Amino acid sequence: RLPTSDGSSGQVLQTDGSGNLSWVTPNQGITMIDHWRLDTTYDIPTNSTTIISTADWVRPNGSNDGFAQLGTGMSVDSSNHAAGIWTFPSTGFYLVGFGGMLQNPDNDGYEVFVRLEATENNSTFGEQTRVYLSGERSNYMTSFGQAIYDVTDTSQVKMRLRVYSASSGSDLKATSIRSETYITVIRLGDT
């Protein structure tokens, strides 16, 4: 049975398998891609797990690096950067990637890692992924890790980054002209 209305622009007819047709909006593929880079080197406190403030993260400007944001993108609470909380623009499944560059001028072999954390109640955060940036005696180290977030409610499901260093003098490297420490967020589809 055909629907009684004409539907909206871009919609297609779908059957329920019992002879009933309805207008639906087809899956549009990836609708959001966002990228942020740390633009100020972050001095990691020694022997503690610290929330990485959102104050020093920026989107690339696109004028010389080819970046163009797709969709609304992530947001941060500018009134409380110290909380380090990132908010997703809409419900759905998201792939979050973190890449970091560590500078350890002392060349010690102490552990340094970044945790991608999630909350489902806008309060209690748990670790999703741990990205190790050190463990060898090297002045510079890089590493990358990913997590998938199932965002069912944008007011409750959020993310943040925490860093731990057992050594003194370790830094997450940053510059405004390229991505040394960064996050990339891609909305994969509906939840």
URPE-V356114 format. One record per helix or strand of 3 or more residues. SS is the DSSP state (@ for helix, = for strand). FROM is the first residue (numbers start at 1). TO is the last residue. Records with the same first field share a line. If there is no record, write none. Layout:
SS=FROM-TO + FROM-TO
This chain:
==11-15 + 21-25 + 32-38 + 48-51 + 92-104 + 112-119 + 125-132 + 140-151 + 158-165 + 170-172 + 182-189
@=81-83
